[in-house]
């Protein structure tokens, strides 16, 4: 998977991202990915092996 590095993130924004990540029980990295997926309309990234298998099963069943 590609990587992305952010520089010069304002302290207040970083603090908010950390609070959001803590509230959703995920890392700041996963929180940012979730937020970007939400605003982009991209399909959410499966969070664990069971979700990945289910996504594969759904894709395989599609016509």
C-alpha positions, 0 to 999 in steps of 0.5 A: 500500500502507498504511504503518505507523510504529513509535515507541519501539522498544526498542534491543535489539529494533531490534538483533535485527530488524537482525541478522535482516534482515542474515541474510536479506539484506533491509531491516528493513522487509521483515523486519518484514513477513515476520515479521508475515506469518508470525504472521498467516497472511497470504500472503507478499508477492511479493519481485520481479516474477517472483514477482508474475507467478507469483502473478497466474498462480496466482490467474488459474488458480484456479477 
